[in-house]
C-alpha cells in the first residue's frame, strides 16, 4: 500500500510539475521581461518564506507524530489548531514590523515599488497556506494520501489558469504574485470539504507540552531549512537584482520538479515508521528505509543526469533562449535533489524513532555551510566591510545549495550508522555508473549525431537515455523482473482509481 500511495503522490506531483512547468513556460516565452517578473516573485516568496518559519516551529511534525501514534484525535486537533492560529499571527506581526523598521527607521527601500507590494501579496498566500496545514498534515498523519494530495492538484490548476489570464491580459509581476493566492484559496477550500465530519476538540495544556517537547528540536530544523532554501533568493536580489534572481528562480523551479519522488516517499515514511516504532518493529523499519533509498536512487539518477548533460537543449526547449546564461546553474543545482533523495529515507527513520536531535544537528550544519558559502560566493563585495568576494551570483548560490545538501547526507548516514549500525548501500554506486554512461552517451549524440532543436528531439533522447540506464542496471542485475513487476503494479491505473475512490468515500 505504501507503494501505491507513493505512486499516487508521484502522479499528482508529476501532474503538478507538468502544469507548473507549463505556467513557467508561458511566463518565460510570452511575458514582458520574464526574468524581471520572476525575480520580483522570487524575492517576495523568499523573503516571506523566511518569516514563515515562525508559523511552524516544529509543531507540524509534532502533529503528524502524535496523530499517527494514536493520541486522542480531537485533543490533538484542538491543540494544533490554536497553535497554528497564534503562530500565523506572530509571523504576520513580525513581517509587517520588519518592513516598517526597514523603511521608516533605517531609511532603506526596495529595487521598485512592485517589490514591496509583492511581499504583502505573498504574505496573504502564506497566511492561507499556514492555516490549511492544520487539515493537510492531519491527512498526512492518518495516511489519507488522496485527501492530502488532491487539493495540491487543484492549487496548481487554479494557479495555471490564473497565469494564463495574466499572460493574456498583459499584466505584470504583481498579478503573477496574485496567482499564488488564487491557488492557495482553492487548496484551503478543497481541504475543508474533505475535512467535513472531523471534530476539533478543546486544546489541552498537557497535549501542548507534549507537542512542545517534540517540536522544540524540530523548530530549529524548520527554521534553518526555511532560511537555507530562501536566503539565496534574497541575497541575489540584494546584490544582483531581479533579473539575476529570475534566472535562478526559473532553474530552481525546474530542479524542484526532480524532488517529487523524494517528497512522495518522505510524506509516507514518517508516519509509517512512527507507527512501526511504537510496535518496536525495528526489522521492518530497517528494510523500509533501505528499500525507499534504493528506489529513490534508481528513479532520480537518470532524470538528473539527463538534465545536466543536456542542459542547453533543456533550457532552449523548456524555457527560452533568454535563459541561456543560466546553463551553468542547471549543470550544478539539480544535484541537490539527488543528495536530498539519498538522505530523506534515513532522516524519516530518525524522526520516526523519536530522535529529532539528529535532524536538528544536520540542518544546523547545513545552514551554516549554506549561508556561509552564499555570503562568500554570491556578492562581488560587501562595501560596508571593505571585502572583495567571489561575485558568482546565481552560480554561487547553486554551489552553496549543493554543498550543503551533500554535507547533510554525510551527517545523516553517520547518525544512522551510530544508532543502528546500518552501513551504506554500496550498490547505489551502480546507479551512478549507469547514469554517467547514459549521460555521456546522450550528450555525445546531441553534439555529434543529431543536435536537439525541437521538443520531440529532447523527448526521444530522454527515452533513449532511460533505455540505456535501465539496460545497464539489468546487465548488472540491479534492475530485475521483480522491480519491473513492482513498478507496473504500482502504476496500475485501475487499482489506483479504486484506492482513490475508497479513501474519498471513507472506506
C-alpha positions as CSV (number, residue, x, y, z in Angstrom):
1,X,0.0,0.0,0.0
2,X,2.9,2.4,0.6
3,X,4.0,1.8,-3.0
4,X,0.5,2.7,-4.3
5,X,0.2,5.7,-2.0
6,X,3.7,6.8,-3.2
7,X,2.6,6.3,-6.8
8,X,-0.5,8.5,-6.2
9,X,1.7,11.3,-4.7
10,X,4.1,10.9,-7.7
11,X,1.2,11.0,-10.1
12,X,-0.3,14.1,-8.6
13,X,3.0,15.8,-8.0
14,X,4.0,14.8,-11.6
15,X,0.9,16.4,-12.9
16,X,1.6,19.5,-10.7
17,X,5.1,19.6,-12.1
18,X,3.9,19.5,-15.7
19,X,1.2,22.1,-15.1
20,X,3.7,24.2,-13.1
21,X,6.2,23.9,-15.9
22,X,3.5,25.0,-18.4
23,X,3.0,28.1,-16.3
24,X,6.7,28.8,-16.1
25,X,7.0,28.2,-19.9
26,X,4.2,30.7,-20.6
27,X,5.9,33.3,-18.4
28,X,9.3,32.7,-20.0
29,X,8.0,32.8,-23.6
30,X,5.2,35.3,-23.5
31,X,5.5,37.7,-20.6
32,X,7.3,41.0,-21.0
33,X,10.7,40.9,-19.2
34,X,10.1,37.4,-17.8
35,X,13.3,37.2,-15.8
36,X,12.4,40.5,-14.1
37,X,8.9,39.3,-13.3
38,X,10.1,36.0,-11.9
39,X,12.8,37.9,-9.9
40,X,10.2,40.1,-8.2
41,X,8.1,37.0,-7.3
42,X,11.2,35.0,-6.3
43,X,12.3,37.8,-3.9
44,X,8.8,38.2,-2.3
45,X,8.4,34.4,-1.9
46,X,11.9,34.0,-0.5
47,X,11.5,36.9,2.0
48,X,8.1,35.9,3.3
49,X,9.2,32.2,3.5
50,X,11.9,33.2,6.0
51,X,9.3,34.8,8.2
52,X,7.0,31.7,7.7
53,X,9.4,29.8,9.9
54,X,7.6,31.4,12.9
55,X,4.3,29.9,11.7
56,X,5.7,26.3,12.1
57,X,8.4,26.0,14.7
58,X,8.3,22.2,14.5
59,X,4.7,21.8,15.6
60,X,3.6,20.5,12.2
61,X,5.9,17.4,12.5
62,X,4.8,17.0,16.1
63,X,1.1,16.9,15.0
64,X,1.9,14.2,12.4
65,X,3.9,12.2,15.1
66,X,1.1,12.2,17.8
67,X,-1.8,11.7,15.5
68,X,-0.1,8.8,13.7
69,X,0.7,7.2,17.1
70,X,-3.0,7.2,18.1
71,X,-3.1,10.0,20.6
72,X,-6.6,11.4,21.3
73,X,-7.5,12.9,17.9
74,X,-9.9,15.7,19.0
75,X,-7.5,17.0,21.6
76,X,-4.6,16.9,19.1
77,X,-6.8,18.8,16.6
78,X,-7.8,21.5,19.1
79,X,-4.3,22.0,20.4
80,X,-2.7,22.1,17.0
81,X,-5.4,24.5,15.6
82,X,-4.9,27.0,18.4
83,X,-1.1,26.8,18.0
84,X,-1.3,27.4,14.2
85,X,-3.5,30.4,14.6
86,X,-1.3,32.0,17.2
87,X,1.9,31.3,15.2
88,X,0.4,32.6,12.0
89,X,-0.4,35.8,13.7
90,X,3.1,36.0,15.1
91,X,4.5,35.6,11.5
92,X,2.3,38.4,10.2
93,X,3.3,40.8,13.0
94,X,7.0,40.2,12.7
95,X,7.0,40.7,8.9
96,X,5.0,43.9,9.0
97,X,7.1,45.2,11.8
98,X,10.3,44.4,10.0
99,X,9.2,46.2,6.8
100,X,8.2,49.2,8.9
101,X,11.6,49.3,10.5
102,X,13.4,48.7,7.2
103,X,11.7,51.7,5.6
104,X,10.9,54.2,8.3
105,X,13.6,53.6,10.9
106,X,16.6,52.5,8.8
107,X,15.5,54.6,5.8
108,X,16.1,51.8,3.3
109,X,13.9,50.8,0.3
110,X,13.3,48.3,-2.5
111,X,14.5,48.0,-6.1
112,X,11.0,49.0,-7.2
113,X,7.6,49.7,-5.6
114,X,6.4,46.4,-7.0
115,X,8.9,44.5,-4.8
116,X,7.2,45.9,-1.6
117,X,3.6,45.2,-2.8
118,X,4.6,41.7,-3.9
119,X,5.8,41.0,-0.4
120,X,2.4,41.8,1.0
121,X,0.7,39.7,-1.6
122,X,2.9,36.7,-0.7
123,X,2.1,37.3,3.0
124,X,-1.6,36.7,2.1
125,X,-0.6,33.5,0.4
126,X,1.5,32.2,3.3
127,X,-1.3,33.1,5.9
128,X,-3.7,30.9,4.0
129,X,-1.1,28.2,3.5
130,X,-0.3,28.1,7.2
131,X,-3.9,27.7,8.2
132,X,-4.5,25.0,5.6
133,X,-1.7,22.9,7.1
134,X,-4.0,22.1,10.0
135,X,-6.0,19.9,7.7
136,X,-3.3,18.8,5.3
137,X,-1.0,17.5,8.0
138,X,-3.8,15.6,9.7
139,X,-4.5,13.7,6.5
140,X,-0.7,13.0,6.2
141,X,-0.7,11.6,9.8
142,X,-3.6,9.4,9.0
143,X,-2.0,8.4,5.7
144,X,-5.1,9.6,3.8
145,X,-3.0,10.3,0.7
146,X,-5.8,11.1,-1.7
147,X,-7.3,13.7,0.6
148,X,-3.9,15.2,1.2
149,X,-2.7,15.3,-2.4
150,X,-5.8,16.2,-4.5
151,X,-6.0,19.7,-3.1
152,X,-2.4,20.3,-4.3
153,X,-3.6,19.5,-7.8
154,X,-6.5,21.9,-7.5
155,X,-4.0,24.6,-6.4
156,X,-1.8,24.1,-9.5
157,X,-4.8,24.1,-11.8
158,X,-6.0,27.3,-10.3
159,X,-2.6,28.9,-10.4
160,X,-2.0,27.9,-14.1
161,X,-5.5,29.2,-15.1
162,X,-4.7,32.5,-13.3
163,X,-1.3,32.7,-15.0
164,X,-2.9,32.1,-18.5
165,X,-5.2,35.1,-17.7
166,X,-2.2,37.2,-16.6
167,X,-0.4,36.5,-19.8
168,X,-3.5,37.0,-22.0
169,X,-4.3,40.3,-20.3
170,X,-0.7,41.6,-20.5
171,X,-0.4,42.1,-16.7
172,X,2.8,42.3,-14.7
173,X,4.7,40.9,-11.8
174,X,2.1,41.8,-9.1
175,X,-0.6,39.9,-11.0
176,X,1.8,36.9,-11.3
177,X,2.2,37.0,-7.5
178,X,-1.6,37.0,-7.0
179,X,-1.8,33.7,-8.9
180,X,-0.2,32.1,-5.8
181,X,-3.0,33.4,-3.7
182,X,-5.7,32.1,-6.1
183,X,-4.2,28.6,-6.0
184,X,-3.9,28.5,-2.2
185,X,-7.5,29.6,-1.8
186,X,-8.5,26.5,-3.8
187,X,-6.3,24.3,-1.6
188,X,-8.0,25.6,1.6
189,X,-11.5,25.2,0.2
190,X,-10.9,21.6,-1.0
191,X,-9.2,20.6,2.2
192,X,-12.2,22.0,4.2
193,X,-14.6,19.9,2.1
194,X,-12.6,16.7,2.6
195,X,-12.3,17.5,6.4
196,X,-16.0,17.6,7.0
197,X,-17.1,15.1,9.7
198,X,-14.0,15.5,11.8
199,X,-14.3,17.2,15.2
200,X,-11.9,19.7,16.6
201,X,-11.9,19.3,20.4
202,X,-10.7,21.6,23.2
203,X,-7.0,22.3,23.4
204,X,-5.1,20.6,26.2
205,X,-2.2,22.1,28.2
206,X,-0.8,18.6,28.7
207,X,-1.0,17.9,24.9
208,X,0.6,21.3,24.2
209,X,3.5,20.4,26.4
210,X,3.9,17.1,24.5
211,X,3.9,18.9,21.3
212,X,6.4,21.5,22.6
213,X,8.9,18.8,23.8
214,X,8.9,17.1,20.4
215,X,8.7,20.3,18.4
216,X,11.5,22.2,20.1
217,X,14.4,20.5,18.4
218,X,12.5,20.5,15.1
219,X,11.7,24.2,15.4
220,X,15.4,24.7,14.8
221,X,15.2,22.3,11.9
222,X,12.2,24.0,10.4
223,X,13.7,27.5,10.8
224,X,17.1,26.5,9.4
225,X,15.5,24.7,6.5
226,X,13.5,27.8,5.5
227,X,16.4,30.1,5.9
228,X,18.7,27.8,3.9
229,X,16.2,27.4,1.0
230,X,15.3,31.1,0.7
231,X,18.3,33.1,1.8
232,X,19.9,32.7,-1.7
233,X,17.0,34.3,-3.4
234,X,17.1,37.3,-1.0
235,X,20.9,37.7,-1.4
236,X,20.7,37.5,-5.2
237,X,18.1,40.3,-5.2
238,X,20.2,42.3,-2.8
239,X,23.5,42.1,-4.6
240,X,22.5,41.4,-8.2
241,X,18.9,42.5,-8.8
242,X,15.6,41.0,-10.1
243,X,16.9,39.8,-13.5
244,X,19.6,37.5,-12.0
245,X,17.1,36.4,-9.4
246,X,14.6,35.5,-12.1
247,X,17.1,33.3,-13.9
248,X,18.0,31.5,-10.7
249,X,14.3,31.1,-9.7
250,X,13.5,29.5,-13.1
251,X,16.2,26.9,-12.7
252,X,15.3,26.3,-9.1
253,X,11.7,25.6,-10.1
254,X,12.9,23.1,-12.7
255,X,15.2,21.4,-10.2
256,X,12.4,21.2,-7.6
257,X,10.3,19.2,-10.0
258,X,13.0,16.5,-9.7
259,X,12.4,16.3,-5.9
260,X,8.8,14.9,-6.4
261,X,9.7,11.3,-5.7
262,X,11.7,12.2,-2.6
263,X,8.8,14.2,-1.2
264,X,6.3,11.3,-2.0
265,X,8.4,8.8,-0.1
266,X,9.1,11.2,2.8
267,X,5.4,12.1,3.3
268,X,4.6,8.4,3.9
269,X,7.7,7.2,5.6
270,X,7.4,9.5,8.7
271,X,4.0,8.4,10.0
272,X,4.6,4.8,8.9
273,X,7.9,4.5,10.7
274,X,6.4,6.2,13.8
275,X,3.7,3.6,13.9
276,X,6.3,0.7,13.5
277,X,8.5,2.3,16.2
278,X,5.6,2.2,18.7
279,X,5.3,-1.5,17.9
280,X,9.1,-2.0,18.3
281,X,9.3,-3.5,14.8
282,X,12.9,-2.4,14.1
283,X,13.4,-5.0,11.4
284,X,10.7,-3.6,9.3
285,X,12.0,0.0,9.8
286,X,15.4,-1.0,8.5
287,X,14.0,-2.8,5.5
288,X,11.6,0.0,4.7
289,X,14.4,2.6,4.8
290,X,16.7,0.5,2.7
291,X,14.1,-0.2,0.0
292,X,13.0,3.5,-0.1
293,X,16.6,4.6,-0.6
294,X,17.1,2.1,-3.4
295,X,14.1,3.0,-5.4
296,X,14.5,6.7,-4.9
297,X,18.1,6.4,-6.2
298,X,17.0,4.3,-9.1
299,X,14.4,6.8,-10.2
300,X,16.2,10.1,-9.7
301,X,19.7,9.4,-11.0
302,X,18.7,9.2,-14.7
303,X,16.4,12.3,-14.6
304,X,19.1,14.5,-13.0
305,X,21.9,13.3,-15.3
306,X,19.8,13.9,-18.4
307,X,19.1,17.5,-17.3
308,X,22.8,18.1,-16.5
309,X,24.2,16.6,-19.7
310,X,21.5,18.2,-21.9
311,X,21.3,21.5,-20.1
312,X,21.5,23.6,-23.2
313,X,18.6,21.9,-25.1
314,X,16.6,21.7,-21.8
315,X,16.7,25.5,-21.4
316,X,16.1,26.2,-25.1
317,X,13.0,24.0,-25.2
318,X,11.6,24.1,-21.6
319,X,12.3,27.8,-21.1
320,X,13.6,30.2,-23.7
321,X,16.9,31.4,-25.2
322,X,16.7,34.4,-22.9
323,X,17.6,32.0,-20.0
324,X,20.8,30.6,-21.8
325,X,23.0,32.4,-19.2
326,X,21.5,30.1,-16.6
327,X,23.0,26.9,-18.2
328,X,25.9,26.7,-15.6
329,X,23.2,26.9,-12.9
330,X,21.3,24.0,-14.4
331,X,24.5,21.9,-14.6
332,X,25.0,22.3,-10.8
333,X,21.7,22.9,-8.9
334,X,19.8,19.6,-9.7
335,X,22.4,17.7,-7.7
336,X,20.8,18.9,-4.5
337,X,17.7,16.9,-5.4
338,X,19.9,13.8,-5.7
339,X,21.5,14.2,-2.3
340,X,18.1,15.0,-0.8
341,X,16.7,11.8,-2.2
342,X,19.5,9.6,-0.8
343,X,19.2,11.3,2.6
344,X,15.4,11.5,3.1
345,X,14.6,7.9,4.0
346,X,17.1,7.9,6.8
347,X,16.1,11.3,8.0
348,X,12.5,10.0,8.3
349,X,13.8,6.9,10.1
350,X,15.5,9.0,12.7
351,X,12.4,11.2,13.2
352,X,10.1,8.2,13.4
353,X,12.3,6.6,16.0
354,X,11.8,9.8,18.1
355,X,15.4,11.1,17.5
356,X,14.7,14.6,16.3
357,X,18.0,15.9,17.6
358,X,19.9,14.3,14.7
359,X,17.7,16.2,12.3
360,X,18.4,19.4,14.2
361,X,22.1,18.8,14.1
362,X,22.0,18.0,10.4
363,X,20.2,21.1,9.4
364,X,22.3,23.4,11.6
365,X,25.4,22.1,9.9
366,X,23.8,22.6,6.5
367,X,22.5,26.1,7.2
368,X,25.9,27.3,8.5
369,X,27.5,25.8,5.4
370,X,24.9,27.2,3.0
371,X,24.7,30.7,4.4
372,X,28.4,31.0,4.7
373,X,29.0,29.9,1.1
374,X,26.2,32.1,-0.1
375,X,27.8,35.2,1.6
376,X,31.2,34.3,0.1
377,X,30.1,33.3,-3.4
378,X,27.1,35.5,-4.4
379,X,28.3,39.1,-3.7
380,X,31.0,40.8,-5.7
381,X,31.9,42.7,-2.5
382,X,30.5,43.9,0.8
383,X,31.3,47.6,0.7
384,X,30.4,48.3,4.3
385,X,33.1,45.8,5.5
386,X,35.5,46.6,2.6
387,X,35.5,42.9,1.5
388,X,36.0,41.7,-2.1
389,X,34.3,38.4,-2.6
390,X,33.8,35.9,-5.4
391,X,30.9,37.6,-7.2
392,X,29.5,34.4,-8.7
393,X,25.8,35.5,-8.3
394,X,23.3,32.7,-9.0
395,X,26.0,30.1,-9.8
396,X,27.5,30.7,-6.4
397,X,24.0,30.1,-4.9
398,X,23.7,26.8,-6.7
399,X,27.1,25.7,-5.5
400,X,26.2,26.6,-1.9
401,X,23.0,24.7,-2.1
402,X,24.6,21.5,-3.5
403,X,27.5,21.5,-1.0
404,X,25.1,22.0,1.9
405,X,22.9,19.0,0.9
406,X,25.9,16.8,0.3
407,X,27.1,17.7,3.8
408,X,23.7,16.9,5.2
409,X,23.7,13.5,3.5
410,X,27.1,12.6,5.0
411,X,25.9,13.6,8.5
412,X,22.7,11.6,8.4
413,X,24.4,8.5,7.1
414,X,26.8,8.8,10.0
415,X,24.0,9.2,12.5
416,X,22.1,6.2,11.2
417,X,25.2,4.1,11.5
418,X,25.8,5.3,15.0
419,X,22.2,4.5,16.1
420,X,21.5,1.2,14.2
421,X,24.8,0.2,12.6
422,X,23.2,0.4,9.1
423,X,26.0,0.8,6.6
424,X,26.0,2.4,3.2
425,X,24.3,0.5,0.4
426,X,27.3,0.4,-2.0
427,X,25.1,-0.9,-4.9
428,X,23.8,2.6,-5.3
429,X,27.2,3.3,-7.0
430,X,25.9,1.1,-9.8
431,X,23.1,3.6,-10.3
432,X,25.7,6.4,-10.5
433,X,27.8,4.5,-13.0
434,X,24.8,3.7,-15.2
435,X,23.6,7.3,-15.1
436,X,27.1,8.6,-16.0
437,X,27.4,6.3,-19.0
438,X,23.9,7.2,-20.1
439,X,24.6,11.0,-19.7
440,X,27.9,10.8,-21.7
441,X,26.1,8.8,-24.5
442,X,23.1,11.2,-24.9
443,X,25.5,14.2,-24.7
444,X,27.7,12.7,-27.5
445,X,24.7,12.0,-29.7
446,X,23.4,15.6,-29.2
447,X,26.8,17.1,-30.1
448,X,27.9,14.7,-32.9
449,X,24.9,12.8,-34.4
450,X,21.8,14.9,-34.1
451,X,21.6,18.2,-32.2
452,X,18.3,18.7,-30.3
453,X,16.3,21.7,-31.7
454,X,12.7,20.6,-31.1
455,X,10.7,19.2,-28.1
456,X,10.3,15.8,-29.7
457,X,14.1,15.5,-30.1
458,X,14.5,16.1,-26.3
459,X,11.8,13.5,-25.6
460,X,13.5,10.9,-27.9
461,X,16.8,11.5,-26.2
462,X,15.3,11.2,-22.8
463,X,13.6,7.9,-23.7
464,X,16.8,6.7,-25.2
465,X,18.6,7.7,-22.0
466,X,16.2,5.8,-19.8
467,X,16.5,2.7,-22.0
468,X,20.3,2.8,-21.7
469,X,20.2,3.4,-18.0
470,X,17.9,0.6,-17.1
471,X,19.5,-1.7,-19.6
472,X,22.9,-1.2,-17.9
473,X,21.3,-1.8,-14.5
474,X,19.7,-5.0,-15.8
475,X,23.1,-6.3,-17.1
476,X,24.4,-5.6,-13.6
477,X,21.4,-7.4,-12.1
478,X,20.5,-4.3,-10.2
479,X,17.2,-3.9,-12.1
480,X,15.3,-7.2,-12.0
481,X,11.9,-8.6,-13.1
482,X,10.7,-8.2,-9.6
483,X,11.5,-4.5,-9.7
484,X,9.6,-4.2,-13.1
485,X,6.6,-6.0,-11.7
486,X,6.5,-3.7,-8.7
487,X,6.6,-0.6,-10.9
488,X,3.9,-2.0,-13.2
489,X,1.6,-2.9,-10.3
490,X,2.2,0.4,-8.5
491,X,1.2,2.3,-11.7
492,X,-1.9,0.2,-12.4
493,X,-4.5,2.8,-13.2
494,X,-7.5,0.7,-12.3
495,X,-6.1,-0.2,-8.9
496,X,-5.2,3.5,-8.3
497,X,-8.7,4.7,-9.2
498,X,-10.2,2.1,-6.8
499,X,-7.9,3.3,-4.0
500,X,-8.7,7.0,-4.5
501,X,-12.5,6.2,-4.6
502,X,-12.4,4.1,-1.5
503,X,-10.4,6.7,0.5
504,X,-12.6,9.6,-0.6
505,X,-15.7,7.6,0.5
506,X,-14.1,6.8,3.8
507,X,-13.6,3.1,3.3
